[in-house]
């Protein structure tokens, strides 16, 4: 009689595993024969699957899930944000959390696309030409009725991390001067940046395009309030971080009054509670002509899903080998 193989680590995938995920999990199952891999369902407390799990892979983890996972040592989130997790439990129990930045390039790509759409009047001109209305040179209009290039502008990237790296690289291709903002000083200027600021208001003052790529934390929530927005006359505000970083009413007021020249927004205040319809804000931001709207889709492409899967499983493989992680967060700081 062959004795049962002893299992040293249990990994629970608290998410729906599609074919692409299952194929890679099978590869890990072959490599780590002393590890048990199980799947549990989102929307439940995980039941027996998480009760004695050492590692949970999944992004939608409720308090019930964590309270049921008494042996939990590590959470691997297959995307970047962790502020939605029950961080108090995680900190109290010293549970490690790893995240993934496989969508950074694509968030940056869409961000630049929104900025180009704003200054290029792409949406306005598209809609007008559908109604047979023309602009610019071919109908005898002057430079007051044409689009605007990014050439010579300055952009401030607030949160010069993974997304910021790609943003700086892409914006440089349009001859944009790129400055960054970090809370902690770095010894060397990151690649593609022209300058780095450690004072938020100085970074904002230095640029006309202000890109928020910060996580939602207690330190960033409400960071852009009415006072700060009032000092941003003529600037374009781009929010790809989280809606809570910019005060909702203050944003609408600044846009409606023309204090802000405009905004490009991918992260919102309200999301549909079931279905695909719902206003993104309590205020009619979507009715303003100086806003480019995006439904929090910047990081959701098939390439980013693939990359986040690969990073999540790389985090897992490293942990199983020697306890190290590719990307480890600081749950006490919510990022």
C-alpha positions in Angstrom: 0.0 0.0 0.0 1.4 3.4 -1.0 1.2 5.9 1.8 -0.6 9.2 1.1 1.7 12.1 0.3 2.1 14.5 3.1 0.8 18.0 2.3 2.8 20.9 3.8 1.0 23.9 2.2 -2.6 24.4 1.1 -3.4 27.1 -1.5 -7.0 28.1 -2.1 -8.1 30.0 -5.2 -11.0 32.1 -4.1 -12.1 33.0 -7.6 -13.4 31.5 -10.7 -10.6 29.9 -12.6 -10.9 30.1 -16.3 -9.0 27.7 -18.7 -5.9 29.9 -18.9 -5.6 29.9 -15.1 -6.3 26.2 -14.7 -3.5 25.3 -17.2 -1.0 27.3 -15.2 -2.2 25.9 -11.9 -1.8 22.4 -13.2 1.8 23.3 -14.1 2.4 24.4 -10.5 0.7 21.3 -9.2 3.3 19.2 -11.1 6.2 21.3 -9.8 5.0 21.5 -6.2 3.8 18.0 -5.4 3.6 18.6 -1.6 1.2 21.5 -2.1 -2.6 21.1 -2.2 -4.4 23.4 -4.6 -8.1 23.9 -4.2 -10.8 26.2 -5.6 -13.5 28.0 -3.7 -16.3 30.2 -4.9 -16.5 34.0 -4.7 -19.5 35.2 -2.8 -19.2 32.6 -0.1 -17.0 32.4 3.0 -14.9 29.8 1.3 -16.0 27.0 3.6 -13.7 24.0 4.0 -11.5 25.2 1.1 -10.1 28.2 3.0 -10.6 26.9 6.6 -7.0 25.5 6.8 -5.5 27.3 3.7 -2.0 28.8 4.1 -2.4 30.9 1.0 -5.5 32.5 -0.6 -5.3 33.8 -4.2 -8.2 36.1 -5.0 -9.2 39.8 -5.0 -12.7 39.7 -3.5 -12.0 38.6 0.1 -14.6 39.6 2.7 -14.4 39.6 6.4 -16.2 36.3 6.5 -13.6 34.7 4.2 -10.7 35.9 6.4 -12.4 34.9 9.7 -12.9 31.4 8.3 -9.3 31.1 7.2 -7.7 30.6 10.6 -4.3 29.3 9.2 -3.9 32.0 6.6 -0.4 33.4 6.1 -0.5 35.0 2.7 -3.1 36.7 0.4 -2.2 37.1 -3.3 -4.4 39.7 -5.0 -4.3 39.3 -8.9 -4.4 43.1 -9.4 -2.8 46.2 -7.8 -5.3 47.7 -5.3 -5.7 46.3 -1.8 -7.6 49.0 0.0 -10.9 47.1 -0.5 -9.6 44.3 1.7 -10.4 44.0 5.5 -7.0 45.4 6.3 -7.6 45.6 10.0 -7.9 41.8 10.3 -4.9 41.4 8.0 -2.7 43.8 10.1 -3.9 42.3 13.4 -3.0 38.8 12.2 0.2 39.8 10.4 -1.0 38.2 7.1 1.3 39.0 4.2 -0.3 40.5 1.1 1.2 40.4 -2.4 -0.3 42.2 -5.4 0.2 42.4 -9.2 1.1 45.3 -11.5 0.5 43.5 -14.9 -1.9 46.2 -16.0 0.4 49.2 -15.5 1.3 49.5 -19.1 -2.3 49.4 -20.3 -3.5 51.9 -17.7 -0.8 54.2 -18.9 -1.8 53.7 -22.5 -5.4 54.5 -21.9 -4.5 57.5 -19.8 -2.4 59.0 -22.6 -5.3 58.2 -25.0 -7.7 60.2 -22.8 -5.2 63.1 -22.6 -4.8 63.1 -26.4 -8.6 63.0 -26.8 -9.0 66.0 -24.6 -6.5 68.3 -26.2 -7.1 66.9 -29.6 -10.9 67.5 -29.3 -11.3 64.0 -30.8 -14.7 63.3 -29.2 -16.0 66.8 -29.9 -14.9 66.7 -33.6 -16.1 63.2 -34.0 -19.6 64.0 -32.7 -19.7 67.3 -34.8 -18.7 65.6 -38.0 -21.4 63.0 -37.5 -23.8 66.0 -37.6 -21.9 67.4 -40.7 -20.2 70.2 -38.7 -16.6 71.0 -39.6 -13.7 72.7 -37.9 -10.3 74.0 -38.8 -8.3 74.9 -41.9 -10.4 73.2 -44.6 -13.5 75.3 -43.8 -11.6 78.6 -43.3 -11.4 78.6 -39.6 -8.4 80.0 -37.7 -6.2 78.6 -34.9 -9.0 79.3 -32.4 -11.0 76.5 -34.0 -8.5 73.7 -34.1 -7.0 71.1 -31.8 -3.9 71.4 -29.5 -0.8 69.3 -29.4 0.9 68.0 -26.3 4.3 69.2 -27.6 5.9 71.5 -25.0 3.5 70.8 -22.2 4.5 69.6 -18.7 2.8 66.7 -17.0 3.1 65.9 -13.3 2.6 62.2 -12.4 1.5 62.0 -8.8 2.5 58.5 -7.7 5.6 57.7 -9.7 5.3 53.9 -9.5 4.7 51.2 -12.0 2.0 53.1 -13.9 4.0 56.2 -13.7 7.0 54.5 -15.3 5.0 53.8 -18.5 3.3 57.1 -18.4 6.6 59.0 -18.3 7.9 56.9 -21.2 4.8 57.3 -23.4 4.5 61.1 -22.7 8.1 61.7 -23.6 7.3 60.4 -27.1 5.1 63.5 -27.5 7.8 65.8 -26.3 6.1 66.3 -23.0 8.2 67.4 -20.0 7.5 64.9 -17.2 7.9 65.6 -13.5 6.9 63.2 -10.7 5.8 63.3 -7.1 6.8 60.9 -4.4 6.4 61.0 -0.7 9.8 59.4 -0.1 13.0 60.7 -1.6 14.8 58.5 -4.1 18.6 58.5 -4.7 18.4 58.5 -8.5 15.8 60.1 -10.8 13.7 57.4 -12.3 14.0 56.7 -16.0 12.0 59.0 -18.3 11.4 61.7 -15.6 12.8 65.2 -16.0 12.4 66.1 -12.3 11.0 64.7 -9.1 9.1 66.6 -6.4 8.5 65.7 -2.8 6.0 68.4 -2.1 2.6 67.8 -3.7 1.7 71.5 -4.3 5.1 72.2 -5.9 4.6 69.3 -8.3 1.1 70.6 -9.2 2.4 74.1 -9.7 5.1 72.9 -12.1 2.7 71.3 -14.6 -0.5 71.9 -16.6 -1.4 68.2 -16.8 -1.9 66.7 -13.4 -2.2 62.9 -13.4 -3.3 61.2 -10.2 -1.8 57.6 -10.0 -2.0 57.3 -6.2 -3.6 54.5 -4.2 -6.6 55.1 -2.0 -5.4 55.4 1.6 -6.2 57.4 4.7 -3.5 59.8 3.5 -4.8 60.3 0.0 -8.6 60.3 0.5 -9.9 63.8 -0.1 -6.4 65.0 -1.0 -7.8 67.1 -3.8 -10.3 69.2 -1.9 -12.0 72.5 -2.9 -8.9 74.5 -1.7 -6.4 72.5 -3.7 -8.6 72.5 -6.8 -9.1 76.3 -6.6 -5.4 76.7 -7.1 -5.4 74.6 -10.3 -6.7 77.3 -12.7 -6.4 76.2 -16.3 -5.0 72.7 -15.5 -6.2 69.3 -16.8 -6.9 66.9 -14.0 -6.5 63.2 -14.8 -7.7 60.7 -12.3 -6.7 57.0 -12.8 -6.1 56.4 -9.1 -9.3 56.3 -7.1 -12.4 58.5 -7.1 -12.1 59.1 -3.3 -8.8 61.0 -3.8 -10.7 63.9 -5.4 -13.6 65.4 -3.4 -16.7 64.7 -5.5 -18.6 68.0 -5.2 -15.4 70.1 -5.3 -14.5 68.4 -8.6 -17.9 69.1 -10.2 -17.8 72.7 -9.0 -14.3 73.3 -10.3 -15.2 71.9 -13.7 -18.5 73.7 -14.0 -17.0 77.0 -13.0 -14.0 76.5 -15.4 -11.4 76.6 -12.6 -10.1 73.4 -14.0 -9.7 73.5 -17.7 -10.9 69.9 -17.8 -10.7 66.4 -16.5 -10.1 62.9 -17.8 -11.6 60.4 -15.3 -11.4 56.6 -15.2 -12.1 56.1 -11.5 -15.5 57.0 -10.0 -17.7 57.6 -7.0 -20.6 55.4 -7.9 -20.8 52.1 -9.8 -23.9 50.2 -11.0 -25.4 48.0 -8.3 -26.1 45.1 -10.7 -26.5 45.6 -14.5 -24.7 48.0 -16.7 -26.4 51.3 -16.1 -25.9 54.0 -13.5 -24.5 57.5 -13.1 -20.8 57.6 -12.1 -21.3 60.5 -9.7 -24.0 62.2 -7.5 -23.3 65.3 -9.6 -23.9 65.4 -13.4 -20.2 65.4 -14.4 -21.1 63.3 -17.4 -23.0 66.3 -18.8 -20.1 68.7 -18.8 -18.3 69.3 -22.1 -14.8 69.6 -20.6 -14.6 66.0 -19.3 -13.4 62.8 -21.0 -15.2 59.9 -19.4 -14.0 56.3 -19.0 -15.8 53.5 -17.1 -12.9 52.4 -14.9 -11.7 50.1 -17.7 -8.1 51.3 -18.1 -6.6 48.3 -16.5 -8.9 45.7 -18.0 -7.6 44.2 -21.3 -6.9 40.6 -22.2 -3.1 41.5 -22.0 -3.4 42.9 -18.5 -5.5 39.9 -17.3 -2.8 37.5 -18.7 0.0 39.5 -17.1 -1.7 39.7 -13.7 -2.3 36.0 -13.8 1.4 35.4 -14.5 2.5 37.8 -11.7 0.1 36.2 -9.2 1.4 32.8 -9.9 5.0 34.0 -9.9 4.3 35.5 -6.5 2.9 32.1 -5.4 5.8 30.1 -6.9 8.4 32.3 -5.1 6.5 32.0 -1.8 6.4 28.2 -2.1 10.1 27.9 -2.9 11.6 30.2 -0.3 9.0 32.5 1.2 10.0 35.4 -1.0 7.5 37.5 -3.0 7.7 39.4 -6.3 5.5 42.2 -5.1 4.8 42.6 -1.4 2.5 45.3 -0.1 2.3 47.2 3.3 -1.2 46.5 4.5 -0.9 49.0 7.3 -0.5 51.7 4.6 -3.2 50.2 2.3 -0.8 49.8 -0.7 
